[in-house]
């Protein structure tokens, strides 16, 4: 079976931000699309998992840009999974131009049971005996980030809208990134010159909830908390 999915494409305008280049929201969407297509190709797409009473979830994602490709620029986007551990595994991504890798990412996945919400053993639903690449990108471990933002500055509030909701009936993974980046002006984003975003998903957020977007400064990055009305953390992000 194929263990790497490769797609040549011209950067779509719908994935570009106010600079006319592939932005972080677009990259999160692109990587999600690649993973979805590849999962179907290797026999573990969403429809197959639903028949087995389970579904995919992403718990963490990191995306790092070395250069943002321009609108319609031809690039090659790739994704491949590592061999699953008992429950969790990483999937890796790259975007390349003619000469080098210009963006890379990884996320941590798990398969959950639809009824109990508990993790399923990978061996029960995933073809673990397939050949897996040894290649890795974003090799540093995922960060440890506190979810306590009680005394931190509030940047803005975000009401979860119908356009934020996906087929799982809760806030789509990419919608968190869009909501956080929307807390900053175009001028501020240009000044920040973001090269990397890492996000950890903690608690599901639902339509109509009013989320508090809060921040705190660290040594060379900013941490952002997406706080639910009950005070729990929906997601926490590191922005470098």
C-alpha positions in Angstrom: 0.0 0.0 0.0 1.0 3.6 -0.6 2.6 5.2 2.5 3.2 8.7 1.1 0.7 11.0 -0.6 2.2 13.6 -3.0 0.2 16.4 -4.7 1.5 19.0 -7.1 -0.6 22.1 -7.0 -0.7 25.8 -7.7 -1.3 27.6 -4.4 -5.1 28.3 -4.5 -6.2 31.9 -3.8 -8.6 30.6 -1.2 -5.6 29.4 0.9 -3.9 32.8 0.8 -4.0 35.5 3.4 -3.9 39.3 3.1 -0.3 39.2 1.8 -1.3 37.2 -1.3 0.7 34.2 0.0 -0.2 30.8 1.6 -1.1 31.7 5.2 -1.3 29.6 8.3 -5.1 29.0 8.0 -4.6 27.9 4.4 -1.7 25.6 5.4 -3.8 24.0 8.2 -6.6 23.4 5.7 -4.2 22.0 3.0 -2.6 19.6 5.4 -6.0 18.4 6.6 -7.1 17.8 3.0 -3.9 15.9 2.3 -4.3 13.7 5.4 -8.0 13.0 4.5 -7.1 12.0 1.0 -4.2 9.8 2.1 -6.2 8.1 4.8 -8.8 7.1 2.2 -6.1 5.8 -0.1 -4.7 3.5 2.5 -8.1 2.2 3.6 -8.7 4.1 6.9 -10.8 7.0 5.6 -13.6 8.5 7.7 -16.3 6.4 6.0 -14.4 3.2 6.8 -13.8 4.1 10.4 -17.5 5.0 10.8 -18.5 1.5 9.7 -16.2 0.3 12.5 -17.8 2.6 15.0 -14.8 5.0 15.4 -13.4 8.3 14.1 -10.1 10.2 13.7 -9.1 13.1 16.0 -6.2 15.4 16.0 -4.8 16.3 19.4 -1.8 18.5 18.4 -0.5 20.2 15.3 2.7 22.2 14.5 3.3 24.0 11.2 6.5 25.9 10.4 7.2 28.1 7.4 10.6 28.9 6.0 9.0 30.8 3.2 5.4 31.5 2.3 4.7 30.6 -1.4 2.8 33.1 -3.5 -0.7 32.7 -4.9 -0.7 30.3 -7.9 3.0 29.4 -7.3 3.6 25.7 -8.2 4.5 23.6 -5.2 4.6 20.0 -4.2 2.8 19.0 -1.0 3.4 15.6 0.7 2.2 13.7 3.7 3.1 10.4 5.3 2.3 8.7 8.6 4.8 7.1 11.0 4.2 3.6 12.2 1.5 3.9 14.9 2.2 3.3 18.5 -0.5 1.5 20.6 -2.9 4.4 20.4 -1.3 7.6 19.0 0.9 8.4 16.1 2.3 11.3 14.2 1.7 12.3 10.6 4.2 14.5 8.8 3.9 17.1 6.0 6.1 19.1 3.7 5.6 21.8 1.0 8.4 22.1 -1.5 9.3 24.6 -4.3 11.6 23.7 -7.1 14.7 23.6 -4.9 13.8 22.9 -1.2 11.3 22.4 1.6 9.7 25.7 2.4 7.1 24.6 5.0 6.8 21.5 7.2 4.4 20.2 9.8 3.3 17.3 11.9 0.3 16.4 13.9 -0.6 13.8 16.5 -3.6 11.6 15.8 -5.7 9.0 17.6 -8.8 6.9 16.8 -11.7 7.2 19.2 -14.7 4.9 19.8 -17.9 6.7 18.8 -19.9 5.5 21.8 -17.4 5.7 24.6 -15.1 8.3 23.3 -12.2 6.2 24.4 -9.1 5.6 22.3 -9.1 2.5 20.1 -6.0 0.4 19.7 -4.4 1.2 16.3 -3.9 -2.5 15.5 -7.7 -3.0 15.5 -8.4 -0.6 12.7 -5.2 0.6 11.1 -2.9 -1.4 8.7 0.1 -1.4 11.0 1.9 -4.0 8.9 2.2 -1.6 5.9 5.6 -0.1 5.1 6.2 3.2 6.9 8.8 5.8 6.0 11.5 6.7 8.6 11.6 10.3 7.4 10.5 12.9 10.0 10.2 16.7 10.0 9.5 19.1 12.9 11.4 16.5 15.0 11.4 18.4 18.3 8.8 17.0 20.8 5.5 18.9 21.1 5.7 21.7 23.7 4.4 21.5 27.2 1.9 24.4 27.6 -0.1 25.4 30.6 -3.9 25.7 30.0 -4.3 28.2 32.9 -4.9 31.7 31.5 -6.9 33.0 34.4 -4.8 36.1 35.0 -3.8 36.7 31.4 -4.8 39.6 29.1 -7.9 39.1 27.0 -7.4 40.0 23.3 -11.0 39.6 22.2 -14.0 37.3 22.4 -15.2 35.0 19.7 -18.7 33.6 19.3 -18.6 30.2 17.8 -20.6 30.5 14.6 -22.2 27.9 12.3 -19.4 28.4 9.8 -17.0 27.2 12.6 -18.8 23.9 13.0 -17.8 20.7 11.1 -19.6 17.4 10.6 -18.7 16.3 14.2 -21.0 19.1 15.4 -18.2 21.0 17.3 -15.7 23.6 16.3 -13.5 22.6 13.4 -9.7 22.4 14.2 -8.8 25.1 11.7 -11.5 27.5 13.0 -9.5 27.8 16.3 -6.5 29.1 14.3 -8.6 31.5 12.3 -10.3 32.8 15.5 -6.9 33.4 17.2 -5.2 35.1 14.2 -8.3 37.3 13.8 -7.5 38.8 17.2 -4.7 40.7 15.6 -4.7 43.4 12.9 -3.0 42.9 9.6 -0.3 45.4 10.7 0.3 43.5 13.9 0.6 40.2 12.1 3.1 41.7 9.7 5.1 43.0 12.7 4.9 39.6 14.4 6.3 37.9 11.3 5.0 34.5 12.5 7.1 31.5 11.4 5.5 28.7 13.5 2.2 27.9 15.1 1.6 24.9 17.4 -1.8 24.1 18.8 -3.1 21.6 21.3 -6.8 20.8 21.3 -8.1 20.3 24.9 -11.9 20.5 25.1 -14.5 20.7 22.3 -16.2 24.0 21.6 -19.8 24.3 20.4 -21.9 26.6 18.3 -23.1 29.7 20.3 -20.4 29.5 22.9 -18.6 32.8 23.5 -14.8 32.1 23.8 -12.3 34.3 25.5 -9.0 34.7 23.5 -6.2 35.4 26.0 -2.5 35.7 25.7 0.8 35.7 27.7 4.3 36.4 26.6 7.1 33.8 26.9 10.8 34.1 25.9 10.6 34.0 22.2 6.9 33.3 21.5 3.4 34.1 22.6 1.0 31.6 24.1 -2.7 32.0 23.4 -5.5 30.3 25.3 -9.0 29.8 23.8 -11.1 29.7 27.0 -14.6 28.3 27.1 -17.5 30.0 29.1 -17.0 27.5 32.0 -13.3 28.5 32.3 -11.9 25.3 30.7 -9.4 25.6 27.9 -10.7 24.7 24.4 -7.2 25.0 22.9 -3.8 26.5 23.6 -1.4 27.8 21.0 2.2 28.8 20.8 3.0 31.4 18.2 6.6 32.1 17.2 
